[in-house]
Structure formats: structure tokens, C-alpha cells
Amino acid sequence: MKYDILQIVGAVMTVVFTQGAIRLLIDHGDTGLLGLLGGGFALTLAAHGALVAVGVLLTGWSHTRAKALGRRG
């Protein structure tokens, strides 16, 4: 069950921060969830990219672990 939850969390992170990165690329002033960083466009875009990567890795890792336990086909 915990791997299912981690997979959902990873997928949500991927979607939310990818959408934020796309929005930031279109409108440089719209920093979204990471607006509190205060580092400007480059830092905010890098943070979005890092969080997208973490989401993808978390989703893949949790899927692999669930598959190893026989929970996936």
C-alpha cells in the first residue's frame, strides 16, 4: 500500500511541477508555488526541474518496488 501512495505522490509532483515549469517559461513573472524562493527566473526554473526529476524517480522507484512484491503485472 505504501508504494501505491508513493507512486501517486510522485505522479502528482511530476504533473504539478511540470505545469509550473511550462507556465514559468511562458510568463517569467508567474513563479507559482515556488515564488517564495526569491532567486529569480533561473533558480525557480531549476527548482521546478529538480522537483520534476524527483517526482519521476519516485514514481519509477515505487512502481518497481511494487512490481517486485508482486503487486503489478
N, C-alpha and C positions, 0 to 999 in steps of 0.2 A: 504494500500500500504506500509506503513512503517513497518508493521510486516512481510510482504513478504521480504523486503530488509534486515531487521534484521535476518530473518531466513537464507537468503543467506549468509550474513556476518558470522553468527555462523557456518554454514556448511563449509565455506571456511577456517575459523580459525581452525576448527577441523581437516580438511584434511591436511592443511599446517603444523600445529604444531605436528600432529601425525607422519607425514612423517619425520619431523625434529628429533623427538624423536627416531624413528627407526634408522635413519641414524646415530644419535649420539651413540646409543647402539652398532652399528656395527663398527663404526670408531670414537673412543673417541676424536680425534683431530678435527673432522669436526663439528664445532659448528653451522654452518649455520646462520640463521637470528639473532640468539641471541648471536653471537660471541662477541659482544661488551660488554657483561656483565662482562667478565673477572673474573668470580668467579670459574672457573674450571668446571670439568665434573658434579659434583653433583648439583651445583647451576643451571647450564644450563639445566640439565635433569629435575630438579624440576620446573623450569620456563616453560619448554615445557609442562610438565604435568599439571601445573596450567592453562596454556592457552588453552590446550585441554579441560579441565573441563569447563572453561568459555565458550568456543565455543559450547560445548554440552548443557550446561544450557541455553545459549542464544537461540539456535535453538529450544529447547524444549519449553521454555517460550513463544517465539514469535509464535510458532505453536499453542500453547494452547490459546493465546490471539486471534489469527486469527480465530480459531475454535469457540471461544466464540462469536465472532462478526458475525458468520455465513459464513465465507469465506472458510471454509474447511468442507468436508463431514463427 
